[in-house]
């Protein structure tokens, strides 16, 4: 600072400002240090040391964009002195490609640049190069950051195991911290060792609780928040193991904690959506919002983001948002033109719209353009052919033969045999068995999968009457286990049609009747506790029958037929009506009901009216009154009724026979049902 002092009072002021900067830097008060540096730069705008210190203070306060602007503005003055700071700011601003170029352009690769280089390579998912960088750093560095470097190296190994399916390499990393244990568990998940991975996560949880319990400032909520990532990974293992209820409960616990890591929230929410599938779609629509949080794309690997986008498209399909589903799947297809899943989603949406033919055309087009991904596409096409009931699907199944990756799997062989059987092509089905057995005979002879396939082939041939062809399979099975009586019996049955002598010689290996019989006391068995409710027929003895006299014929008891009941008015002398089974309206002699004139109703009308008076007032009985049509607002046929202002009166019901207008009395209902009486 003394060398930078000027003459007079200005130099003294600058010296005191540098003292302030030094003191704030040691105490970590970078905001106050920035104020002092601003005053220094006001005195000397091109002071390289002050500019460098300002950049460092801006980085420490998280103002990466402002720090980058300072470095770009004074690039000539600062030169290569701030290469690390510039690369770090670009990395924190998620400009990973720019950060990589800045590091590679540095004149000298220092240790801190190598550390940052490893982080950048990890973000770019260049795991092989990243592993080499960290291996070299661990080998050639001796400082307090060795544990962090080993943790990062373990994370790289875990990523290679999960996303590239690379085999685990024992690098001799310790498992002294919960971060190292967690990364080891992730690597084991990538290798499919779920039980071992779950045990490692338990160990990581215990180490985390122990390490954080020593800090008095850490609360129980802080511990649970730190354990959230471990619990989410545990739930993922449970989900892979089929324990979906336990996994869902643990996932929801993580969501309720509201951790600050948006990547963790997005992955947890996505996994809940995969458990819900086409059920509980309202919960899935809530959870999918967590996957859209700001910054998620910088926290997750490319395959994780891809899986989330696939699930968004599927959720749109499940919620009947056809346009949204097509839009998302088309976008995914343009981003990943060789990936089969977007095309499968589009085909599934077409099938929901009953457009199976268009779905098959779409799949066939993708299969022709991407033959390396055609295996699962062909399987889907075969399924669609089956749904349509089209026999031409067998041409699709024959196209499976070039795909060796699926050809010999037990499920694939089973599907092909079922399809050939459906077409009654037994020879084609047997040929599928033959090729699969030959493959296992050369690759895994005597394995459980090999013997199971031979067993299924033998059973299939016996079922379809190909006993001669089944002999070789049965002999192979019997040689593996000579105590298998069932296989021996099948073999003897097959040889009996081809070589009777061989069948007789093999029958000698069957166990004797005495060894196969069971010493069972029948009376004791029938009287046992489990058989107390067995009904016995009286008068019969099991295994014995009464001796028959010569010439005695066994008579069968005839059941008496009950005579049918005749109608009460049945007359045997009269021929029954041949149309008696038809409804009355459909019979040829039905003429309809005759509508007779109504008899005069005596004593009917309004209460207190007389018959004579009603006859006199009846206008229909006067010859001089022609019938008139009713008008709105007047009584029918009466010219003396007053008008009702043009309003159509309501229809009146016919008065009851008693002369008074009253409701019909309710009849007594029969007992039964919910109403009672």
WOJONOR-V764418 format. One record per residue. N is the residue number from 1. RES is the residue in one small letter. OMEGA is omega in degrees with one decimal (none if undefined). BURIAL is 1 if it has 24 or more other C-alpha atoms within 12 Angstrom, else 0. D_LAST is the distance of its C-alpha to the last C-alpha in Angstrom with 1 decimal. Layout:
# WOJONOR-V764418
((N/RES/OMEGA/BURIAL/D_LAST) (N/RES/OMEGA/BURIAL/D_LAST))
This chain:
# WOJONOR-V764418
((1/x/-176.5/0/109.7) (2/x/-179.0/0/113.3) (3/x/-177.6/0/114.5) (4/x/179.9/0/112.2) (5/x/177.2/0/113.4) (6/x/179.9/0/115.2) (7/x/174.3/0/118.0) (8/x/-175.4/0/117.4) (9/x/-179.3/0/114.2) (10/x/179.7/0/112.1) (11/x/178.1/0/112.8) (12/x/179.9/0/111.9) (13/x/179.9/0/108.5) (14/x/179.0/1/107.7) (15/x/178.6/1/108.7) (16/x/177.2/0/106.3) (17/x/177.1/1/103.5) (18/x/175.8/1/104.1) (19/x/178.0/0/104.0) (20/x/179.0/1/100.6) (21/x/-178.8/1/99.4) (22/x/-179.4/1/100.6) (23/x/179.6/0/98.9) (24/x/178.5/0/95.6) (25/x/179.4/0/95.6) (26/x/-179.6/0/96.1) (27/x/179.3/0/93.2) (28/x/178.6/0/90.9) (29/x/-172.7/0/90.7) (30/x/178.3/1/91.0) (31/x/179.0/1/89.8) (32/x/178.1/1/92.7) (33/x/178.5/1/95.1) (34/x/179.3/1/94.1) (35/x/179.2/0/95.2) (36/x/179.5/1/98.6) (37/x/177.4/1/99.0) (38/x/177.8/1/98.3) (39/x/179.0/1/101.2) (40/x/-179.5/1/103.5) (41/x/175.1/0/102.7) (42/x/177.1/0/103.4) (43/x/-178.3/0/106.9) (44/x/-172.2/0/107.3) (45/x/-175.4/0/104.8) (46/x/177.7/0/106.0) (47/x/-174.1/0/106.0) (48/x/-179.4/1/104.7) (49/x/179.7/1/103.9) (50/x/178.1/1/101.9) (51/x/179.4/1/100.1) (52/x/178.5/1/99.3) (53/x/178.8/1/98.1) (54/x/178.1/1/95.9) (55/x/-179.7/1/94.3) (56/x/180.0/1/93.5) (57/x/178.1/1/92.1) (58/x/177.6/1/89.8) (59/x/-178.7/1/88.6) (60/x/178.5/1/87.9) (61/x/177.2/0/85.8) (62/x/179.0/0/83.8) (63/x/-172.7/1/85.4) (64/x/-178.6/1/86.1) (65/x/178.9/1/86.3) (66/x/177.9/0/88.8) (67/x/179.2/1/90.9) (68/x/177.5/1/91.0) (69/x/178.5/0/92.1) (70/x/-179.1/1/95.0) (71/x/179.4/1/96.1) (72/x/-179.9/1/96.0) (73/x/-177.3/0/97.9) (74/x/-177.0/1/100.6) (75/x/-179.3/0/100.7) (76/x/-178.7/0/104.5) (77/x/-175.3/0/105.1) (78/x/177.8/1/102.6) (79/x/-177.5/0/103.3) (80/x/-178.4/1/102.1) (81/x/-175.1/1/101.7) (82/x/179.6/1/98.0) (83/x/-179.1/1/96.9) (84/x/-178.8/1/94.5) (85/x/179.6/1/93.0) (86/x/179.3/1/92.6) (87/x/-179.6/1/90.9) (88/x/178.8/1/88.7) (89/x/178.2/1/87.6) (90/x/178.0/1/86.9) (91/x/-178.8/1/84.8) (92/x/176.1/1/82.8) (93/x/177.6/0/82.2) (94/x/171.8/1/80.8) (95/x/-168.1/0/83.9) (96/x/-179.7/1/84.3) (97/x/178.2/1/86.5) (98/x/178.1/0/88.9) (99/x/179.1/1/89.0) (100/x/179.1/1/90.0) (101/x/179.1/0/92.8) (102/x/-179.8/1/94.1) (103/x/-177.6/1/94.3) (104/x/179.4/0/96.0) (105/x/-178.4/0/98.5) (106/x/-179.9/0/99.6) (107/x/-179.3/0/103.2) (108/x/179.9/0/102.4) (109/x/178.0/0/99.3) (110/x/-178.8/0/98.9) (111/x/-178.9/0/96.4) (112/x/174.9/0/94.0) (113/x/177.3/1/94.1) (114/x/177.0/1/93.3) (115/x/179.3/1/90.3) (116/x/178.1/1/89.1) (117/x/177.1/1/89.9) (118/x/178.3/1/87.6) (119/x/-179.3/1/84.7) (120/x/178.7/1/85.3) (121/x/178.0/1/85.4) (122/x/178.9/1/82.2) (123/x/178.8/1/80.5) (124/x/178.6/1/81.9) (125/x/172.8/1/80.5) (126/x/-167.1/1/84.0) (127/x/-177.9/1/83.3) (128/x/178.0/0/86.3) (129/x/179.7/1/88.8) (130/x/179.3/1/86.9) (131/x/179.0/1/87.1) (132/x/-179.9/1/90.8) (133/x/-177.6/1/91.3) (134/x/177.0/1/89.5) (135/x/178.7/1/91.2) (136/x/179.5/0/94.6) (137/x/-179.6/1/93.7) (138/x/-177.5/1/92.7) (139/x/-171.7/0/95.8) (140/x/-178.8/0/98.2) (141/x/177.2/0/96.8) (142/x/179.0/0/97.1) (143/x/-175.5/0/95.2) (144/x/-178.2/0/92.2) (145/x/-177.0/0/90.0) (146/x/-178.8/0/90.1) (147/x/177.7/1/86.5) (148/x/179.2/0/85.1) (149/x/178.2/1/87.0) (150/x/176.6/1/85.6) (151/x/178.5/1/82.1) (152/x/177.8/1/82.7) (153/x/177.2/1/84.1) (154/x/177.2/1/81.0) (155/x/177.9/1/78.9) (156/x/178.8/1/80.9) (157/x/178.8/1/80.6) (158/x/179.2/1/76.8) (159/x/177.9/1/76.6) (160/x/179.4/1/78.8) (161/x/-175.7/1/76.5) (162/x/-171.4/1/73.3) (163/x/-180.0/1/74.3) (164/x/179.3/0/77.2) (165/x/177.8/0/76.1) (166/x/179.9/0/79.6) (167/x/-178.5/0/80.3) (168/x/178.1/1/80.6) (169/x/-178.9/0/84.2) (170/x/-179.5/0/85.0) (171/x/179.0/0/87.0) (172/x/-179.3/0/87.2) (173/x/179.4/1/85.1) (174/x/177.1/0/84.0) (175/x/-175.3/0/80.5) (176/x/-180.0/0/81.4) (177/x/-178.8/1/79.2) (178/x/176.3/1/75.5) (179/x/178.8/1/76.5) (180/x/178.1/1/78.5) (181/x/-180.0/1/75.7) (182/x/-179.9/1/73.2) (183/x/176.4/1/75.6) (184/x/177.9/1/76.1) (185/x/178.5/1/72.3) (186/x/177.6/1/72.1) (187/x/178.6/1/74.9) (188/x/176.4/1/73.1) (189/x/178.2/1/69.9) (190/x/178.5/1/72.0) (191/x/179.3/1/73.2) (192/x/-179.6/0/69.7) (193/x/-170.1/0/70.3) (194/x/-179.2/1/67.0) (195/x/179.1/0/66.9) (196/x/179.0/0/70.5) (197/x/179.8/1/69.7) (198/x/178.1/1/66.7) (199/x/177.6/1/69.0) (200/x/178.1/1/71.6) (201/x/173.8/1/69.1) (202/x/178.8/1/68.1) (203/x/178.3/1/71.8) (204/x/178.2/1/72.2) (205/x/-179.4/1/69.3) (206/x/179.1/1/71.0) (207/x/179.7/1/74.4) (208/x/179.7/1/73.0) (209/x/-178.8/1/71.4) (210/x/-176.3/0/74.6) (211/x/-179.0/0/76.9) (212/x/-179.2/1/74.8) (213/x/-179.1/0/74.2) (214/x/-178.8/0/77.9) (215/x/-177.0/0/77.8) (216/x/-178.3/0/76.8) (217/x/-176.9/0/76.0) (218/x/178.7/0/73.3) (219/x/178.6/0/69.8) (220/x/177.3/0/66.8) (221/x/177.4/0/65.5) (222/x/179.1/0/68.8) (223/x/179.5/1/68.7) (224/x/177.7/1/65.1) (225/x/178.0/1/66.3) (226/x/179.7/1/69.3) (227/x/-174.5/1/67.1) (228/x/-178.1/1/64.8) (229/x/178.0/1/66.9) (230/x/-179.8/1/66.9) (231/x/178.3/1/63.2) (232/x/178.3/1/62.6) (233/x/174.2/1/64.9) (234/x/179.2/1/63.0) (235/x/178.5/1/59.8) (236/x/177.5/1/61.5) (237/x/176.8/1/62.5) (238/x/179.2/1/59.0) (239/x/178.1/1/57.8) (240/x/179.8/1/60.4) (241/x/179.4/0/59.4) (242/x/178.9/0/55.7) (243/x/-170.3/0/54.5) (244/x/-179.4/1/52.9) (245/x/177.9/0/50.4) (246/x/179.8/0/53.3) (247/x/-179.0/1/55.5) (248/x/178.6/1/52.9) (249/x/-179.3/1/52.5) (250/x/176.8/1/56.3) (251/x/-178.5/1/56.8) (252/x/175.8/1/54.4) (253/x/178.4/1/56.3) (254/x/-179.8/1/59.5) (255/x/-178.9/1/57.9) (256/x/179.4/0/56.8) (257/x/-178.5/1/60.3) (258/x/179.5/1/61.5) (259/x/-177.6/1/64.9) (260/x/-179.5/0/67.8) (261/x/-178.4/1/68.6) (262/x/177.5/1/67.1) (263/x/177.6/1/67.9) (264/x/178.9/1/65.9) (265/x/-178.2/1/62.9) (266/x/-179.6/1/63.2) (267/x/-179.7/1/63.4) (268/x/178.9/1/60.5) (269/x/179.0/1/58.2) (270/x/-179.8/1/59.3) (271/x/174.7/1/58.4) (272/x/178.4/1/54.9) (273/x/179.3/1/54.5) (274/x/176.5/1/55.5) (275/x/-179.8/1/52.9) (276/x/-177.5/1/50.1) (277/x/-179.2/1/51.2) (278/x/176.6/0/48.6) (279/x/176.4/0/46.0) (280/x/-174.7/0/45.6) (281/x/179.0/1/47.9) (282/x/175.9/0/47.3) (283/x/179.2/0/49.0) (284/x/179.2/1/51.7) (285/x/174.7/1/52.4) (286/x/-176.1/0/52.9) (287/x/-176.6/1/55.2) (288/x/177.1/1/57.3) (289/x/179.0/0/58.6) (290/x/179.2/1/60.4) (291/x/-179.8/1/62.4) (292/x/-177.7/0/63.7) (293/x/-178.4/0/65.4) (294/x/178.1/0/69.0) (295/x/-179.4/0/71.6) (296/x/-176.0/1/69.3) (297/x/179.3/1/71.6) (298/x/-175.8/1/74.5) (299/x/-172.2/1/72.7) (300/x/176.3/1/71.5) (301/x/-176.5/1/73.1) (302/x/-179.3/0/73.1) (303/x/176.3/0/70.7) (304/x/177.8/1/68.2) (305/x/179.2/1/68.3) (306/x/179.1/1/67.9) (307/x/178.6/1/64.8) (308/x/179.6/1/63.2) (309/x/176.3/1/63.9) (310/x/-178.1/1/62.4) (311/x/174.7/1/59.2) (312/x/178.5/1/59.0) (313/x/178.7/1/59.2) (314/x/178.4/1/56.5) (315/x/176.2/1/54.2) (316/x/177.6/1/54.7) (317/x/-179.1/1/53.7) (318/x/179.8/1/50.5) (319/x/175.7/1/49.6) (320/x/173.2/0/50.2) (321/x/-171.6/0/53.3) (322/x/-179.0/1/55.2) (323/x/178.4/0/58.1) (324/x/178.7/0/58.6) (325/x/179.0/1/58.5) (326/x/-179.5/1/61.1) (327/x/-179.1/1/63.3) (328/x/-178.8/1/63.3) (329/x/177.5/1/63.9) (330/x/177.1/1/66.7) (331/x/178.4/0/68.3) (332/x/-179.7/1/68.1) (333/x/178.2/1/69.6) (334/x/178.3/0/72.5) (335/x/-178.2/0/73.1) (336/x/-173.5/0/72.8) (337/x/-178.6/0/73.7) (338/x/-179.2/0/74.1) (339/x/-175.5/1/70.9) (340/x/-171.2/1/68.2) (341/x/177.3/1/65.2) (342/x/179.0/1/65.2) (343/x/178.1/1/65.3) (344/x/177.0/1/62.5) (345/x/177.8/1/60.3) (346/x/178.9/1/61.2) (347/x/178.6/1/60.3) (348/x/177.9/1/56.9) (349/x/176.9/1/56.2) (350/x/178.7/1/57.1) (351/x/176.2/1/54.9) (352/x/176.9/0/51.9) (353/x/177.9/0/52.8) (354/x/178.4/0/52.9) (355/x/-175.3/0/56.7) (356/x/-178.5/1/57.7) (357/x/178.0/0/60.9) (358/x/178.3/0/62.2) (359/x/179.8/1/61.4) (360/x/178.0/1/63.5) (361/x/179.2/1/66.3) (362/x/-179.9/1/66.4) (363/x/179.7/1/66.5) (364/x/178.6/1/69.2) (365/x/178.7/0/71.3) (366/x/-179.8/1/71.1) (367/x/179.0/1/71.9) (368/x/-178.2/0/75.0) (369/x/-176.9/0/76.2) (370/x/-177.3/0/75.5) (371/x/-179.6/0/76.1) (372/x/179.6/0/76.3) (373/x/-170.5/1/72.6) (374/x/-174.3/1/71.5) (375/x/-180.0/1/70.0) (376/x/177.9/1/66.6) (377/x/179.3/1/66.6) (378/x/177.6/1/67.1) (379/x/178.6/1/64.2) (380/x/178.2/1/61.9) (381/x/177.8/1/63.1) (382/x/177.8/1/62.4) (383/x/179.0/1/58.8) (384/x/175.5/1/58.4) (385/x/178.9/1/59.9) (386/x/179.3/1/57.3) (387/x/-179.8/0/54.4) (388/x/-177.5/0/55.8) (389/x/-178.6/0/56.2) (390/x/-179.6/0/59.9) (391/x/-177.3/0/62.2) (392/x/-179.5/0/65.1) (393/x/-177.9/1/64.1) (394/x/175.7/1/66.4) (395/x/177.1/0/69.4) (396/x/-179.4/1/68.1) (397/x/177.7/1/67.9) (398/x/178.6/1/71.4) (399/x/-179.7/1/72.6) (400/x/-169.7/1/71.5) (401/x/179.5/1/74.4) (402/x/-173.3/0/77.0) (403/x/-175.7/0/74.8) (404/x/-178.6/0/76.0) (405/x/-178.9/0/74.0) (406/x/-166.2/1/70.8) (407/x/-172.5/1/72.1) (408/x/175.2/1/72.0) (409/x/-174.8/1/68.9) (410/x/179.9/1/66.4) (411/x/-179.7/0/63.5) (412/x/177.6/1/65.7) (413/x/179.1/1/66.9) (414/x/180.0/1/63.3) (415/x/-179.8/1/62.3) (416/x/179.3/1/65.3) (417/x/178.7/1/64.8) (418/x/-179.7/1/61.2) (419/x/177.9/1/62.4) (420/x/178.4/1/65.1) (421/x/178.4/1/62.8) (422/x/177.5/0/60.4) (423/x/-179.1/0/63.4) (424/x/175.7/0/64.3) (425/x/-175.9/0/67.7) (426/x/179.2/1/68.1) (427/x/177.7/0/71.8) (428/x/178.9/1/71.1) (429/x/179.3/1/68.6) (430/x/178.4/1/71.1) (431/x/176.4/1/73.8) (432/x/177.0/1/71.6) (433/x/-176.4/1/71.4) (434/x/-179.0/1/75.1) (435/x/-179.7/1/76.1) (436/x/180.0/1/73.9) (437/x/178.8/1/75.2) (438/x/178.5/0/78.8) (439/x/-179.5/0/78.2) (440/x/178.3/1/76.8) (441/x/-179.3/0/79.6) (442/x/-175.8/0/82.2) (443/x/-176.0/0/80.5) (444/x/-177.4/0/78.4) (445/x/177.7/0/79.3) (446/x/179.3/0/77.2) (447/x/-179.3/0/74.7) (448/x/179.4/0/71.0) (449/x/179.7/0/70.3) (450/x/-178.3/1/73.0) (451/x/177.6/1/71.7) (452/x/178.9/1/68.1) (453/x/177.6/1/69.2) (454/x/178.4/1/71.2) (455/x/-179.7/1/68.3) (456/x/178.8/1/66.0) (457/x/178.9/1/68.8) (458/x/178.9/1/69.2) (459/x/179.6/1/65.5) (460/x/-179.7/1/65.4) (461/x/178.4/1/68.4) (462/x/-179.4/1/67.0) (463/x/-177.3/0/63.7) (464/x/172.5/0/65.5) (465/x/178.7/0/67.9) (466/x/-175.4/1/70.9) (467/x/-179.5/1/71.9) (468/x/179.7/1/75.6) (469/x/-178.8/1/75.2) (470/x/-174.4/1/73.0) (471/x/-177.2/1/75.7) (472/x/178.6/1/77.6) (473/x/-178.9/1/74.6) (474/x/177.7/1/73.5) (475/x/178.5/1/77.1) (476/x/178.9/1/77.1) (477/x/-176.8/1/73.9) (478/x/177.8/1/75.1) (479/x/177.8/0/78.4) (480/x/-179.2/0/76.6) (481/x/-176.8/0/74.7) (482/x/178.5/0/76.0) (483/x/-179.5/0/73.3) (484/x/-176.1/0/70.6) (485/x/-178.3/0/69.7) (486/x/178.5/0/67.1) (487/x/179.0/1/69.7) (488/x/178.5/1/72.3) (489/x/177.0/1/70.0) (490/x/-179.7/1/69.4) (491/x/178.1/1/73.1) (492/x/179.0/1/73.9) (493/x/179.1/1/71.3) (494/x/-179.6/1/73.0) (495/x/-178.0/1/76.5) (496/x/177.9/0/75.6) (497/x/-175.1/0/75.6) (498/x/-175.2/0/78.8) (499/x/-176.4/0/81.0) (500/x/179.4/0/80.1) (501/x/178.2/0/83.0) (502/x/178.4/0/81.8) (503/x/179.4/0/78.3) (504/x/-179.9/0/79.7) (505/x/178.4/0/81.8) (506/x/-178.9/1/78.8) (507/x/177.1/0/76.7) (508/x/-179.8/0/79.1) (509/x/178.1/0/77.6) (510/x/178.0/1/74.2) (511/x/-178.7/0/73.4) (512/x/-179.5/0/73.7) (513/x/-179.3/0/70.7) (514/x/-179.1/0/71.4) (515/x/-179.2/0/71.2) (516/x/-179.0/0/68.0) (517/x/179.5/0/66.3) (518/x/177.3/0/64.2) (519/x/-175.6/0/64.8) (520/x/173.8/0/61.2) (521/x/-174.0/0/60.3) (522/x/-179.1/0/57.4) (523/x/179.6/0/56.3) (524/x/179.3/0/56.4) (525/x/-179.4/0/54.4) (526/x/-179.1/0/51.7) (527/x/-178.8/0/51.5) (528/x/-175.5/0/51.5) (529/x/-177.4/0/48.7) (530/x/-177.0/0/47.5) (531/x/-177.2/0/47.2) (532/x/-177.2/0/45.4) (533/x/177.9/0/42.4) (534/x/179.6/0/44.5) (535/x/179.0/0/43.7) (536/x/176.0/0/46.8) (537/x/-177.8/0/47.2) (538/x/173.7/0/48.7) (539/x/179.4/0/52.0) (540/x/178.9/0/53.3) (541/x/-177.1/0/56.1) (542/x/176.8/0/56.4) (543/x/-179.5/0/59.6) (544/x/176.1/0/60.6) (545/x/-178.6/0/60.3) (546/x/178.9/0/61.4) (547/x/179.7/0/64.8) (548/x/176.1/0/64.7) (549/x/179.5/0/67.1) (550/x/178.9/0/69.4) (551/x/-179.2/0/68.1) (552/x/-178.3/0/64.6) (553/x/180.0/0/62.2) (554/x/-177.1/0/58.9) (555/x/176.7/0/56.1) (556/x/179.2/0/52.9) (557/x/178.1/0/49.7) (558/x/177.4/0/48.0) (559/x/178.6/0/44.3) (560/x/178.0/0/43.0) (561/x/178.1/0/41.2) (562/x/177.5/0/38.1) (563/x/178.3/0/38.4) (564/x/179.4/0/36.0) (565/x/-179.9/0/33.6) (566/x/177.3/0/34.8) (567/x/-178.3/0/33.0) (568/x/-178.4/0/32.7) (569/x/-178.2/0/35.0) (570/x/177.5/0/37.5) (571/x/-176.5/0/41.2) (572/x/-178.2/0/43.8) (573/x/-178.4/0/46.5) (574/x/178.6/0/44.8) (575/x/-179.6/0/45.1) (576/x/179.7/0/41.6) (577/x/-178.5/0/41.1) (578/x/-179.6/0/42.2) (579/x/-174.9/0/40.0) (580/x/-179.1/0/36.8) (581/x/-179.1/0/35.5) (582/x/172.7/0/35.8) (583/x/-174.8/0/33.2) (584/x/-177.2/0/34.2) (585/x/-176.8/0/35.4) (586/x/179.9/0/37.8) (587/x/-173.5/0/39.5) (588/x/-175.7/0/43.1) (589/x/-179.8/0/42.6) (590/x/-178.7/0/39.7) (591/x/180.0/0/40.9) (592/x/180.0/0/37.8) (593/x/177.0/0/36.0) (594/x/179.6/0/38.3) (595/x/179.4/0/37.5) (596/x/178.5/0/38.6) (597/x/-179.7/0/39.6) (598/x/176.5/0/36.9) (599/x/178.3/0/37.7) (600/x/179.8/0/38.5) (601/x/-177.6/0/35.5) (602/x/177.0/0/36.6) (603/x/-179.5/0/35.3) (604/x/-178.4/1/33.5) (605/x/179.3/1/34.4) (606/x/-175.6/0/34.4) (607/x/177.9/0/33.7) (608/x/179.5/0/37.0) (609/x/179.5/0/38.8) (610/x/-177.6/0/40.8) (611/x/-178.0/0/41.1) (612/x/-179.9/0/44.8) (613/x/179.7/0/44.7) (614/x/178.5/0/42.2) (615/x/179.9/0/44.5) (616/x/-178.7/0/47.5) (617/x/-179.4/0/45.8) (618/x/-176.9/0/44.6) (619/x/-178.7/0/47.3) (620/x/-177.5/0/46.4) (621/x/176.8/0/47.9) (622/x/-175.0/0/51.3) (623/x/-175.6/0/53.8) (624/x/-178.5/0/55.7) (625/x/177.0/0/52.9) (626/x/179.7/0/52.6) (627/x/178.3/0/49.3) (628/x/179.8/0/49.4) (629/x/-178.5/0/47.4) (630/x/177.9/0/45.1) (631/x/175.8/0/46.6) (632/x/178.3/0/45.2) (633/x/178.4/0/45.1) (634/x/179.6/0/45.3) (635/x/-176.6/0/43.1) (636/x/175.0/0/43.2) (637/x/-177.6/0/46.1) (638/x/-178.3/0/46.9) (639/x/-177.0/0/50.3) (640/x/-177.0/0/49.8) (641/x/178.8/0/46.8) (642/x/178.8/0/47.9) (643/x/179.9/0/47.9) (644/x/174.3/0/45.3) (645/x/176.2/0/47.8) (646/x/179.5/0/47.2) (647/x/179.3/0/43.6) (648/x/-178.0/0/41.3) (649/x/176.3/0/38.6) (650/x/179.4/0/34.9) (651/x/179.5/0/33.5) (652/x/177.0/0/31.9) (653/x/177.6/0/28.9) (654/x/-179.1/0/29.6) (655/x/-178.0/0/29.0) (656/x/-175.2/0/26.4) (657/x/-178.6/0/27.7) (658/x/-179.8/0/27.6) (659/x/179.7/0/30.2) (660/x/178.4/0/28.3) (661/x/-179.0/0/26.8) (662/x/-176.9/0/23.1) (663/x/178.2/0/19.9) (664/x/-179.0/0/17.7) (665/x/179.6/0/14.8) (666/x/178.2/0/11.4) (667/x/178.7/0/10.1) (668/x/-179.5/0/6.9) (669/x/176.5/0/5.7) (670/x/-179.0/0/6.2) (671/x/178.6/0/5.2) (672/x/-179.5/0/7.6) (673/x/-175.9/0/9.4) (674/x/-171.4/0/9.3) (675/x/-175.9/0/6.3) (676/x/178.9/0/3.8) (677/x/none/0/0.0))
